């Protein structure tokens, strides 16, 4: 009996140490869908390089309906090597609340543009990004002028995941991801 109990406790300890498997949160978190004839609009007002090399972007939305806590938008980064990535964020992820947003996005040195997305293939607004080498081999990143959402710099789908963490936590908070 003691051996069986000890074995059971050992198995439980191993399972707890492994944690829950990651799984998609798509049954709960989703892109906002708009009724026919309506659409979500938005734009990036400004952006600046953060101390860690990421970009902190500010902007606003005009959503097609009041967002639920499970609907998401994203900021995508478009790299000069053709790669694109981004992370979905709930509209209600934290202050400031809609229609405003503030979000941090990682920006490698190859970043050439950032876009605000309503879905992986729905770009609402895009801005150019310039990276300048500074003395001492540092990098200065600047969010520049607005560019067309169909510009060759950004005219490709963004790989956006609404899976996050070890359990069904959903997208990250707007000021947490990089």
Secondary structure by P-SEA (a helix, b strand, c coil): caaaaaaaaaaaaaaaaacccccccccccccccccccbbbbbbbcccccccccbbbbbbccccccccccccccbbbbbccccbbbbbbbbccccccccccccbbbbbcccccccccccccccccbbbbbbbbbcccbbbbbbbccccccccccccccccccccccccccccccccccc
